[in-house]
């Protein structure tokens, strides 16, 4: 799928801009993963079904000492967004592949947990230290 000169497909991770009200936070975007892409017959109205990544600060338990500055949690929060809201592509690595990167860019993140935003539960519920 091509939107605003950015090409993407299912399972790509993207950066979506924050709403105006959320700009007071330290970050500049949300991180999502594409689950499905839908378009009308003329490809003028493209919608993406996304799965949200949460940052530690957004979880019920908050940021913990062992959380990394670029850590995100894959959530069970799904949503439909207009493809026009896509800001840029980003990369969410496994923790193991993230630790092997030679250079970490602004668009690199990692995850080790899935997060249920309704219950506050993590999967897995423990981390090796």
Beta strands, then each sheet from edge to edge (+ up, - down):
strand 1: 2-3
strand 2: 6-7
strand 3: 13-17
strand 4: 29-39
strand 5: 46-55
strand 6: 72-82
strand 7: 86-94
strand 8: 108-111
strand 9: 114-115
strand 10: 122-123
sheet 1: 1+ 2-
sheet 2: 8+ 7+ 3- 4+ 5- 6+ 9+ 10-
end
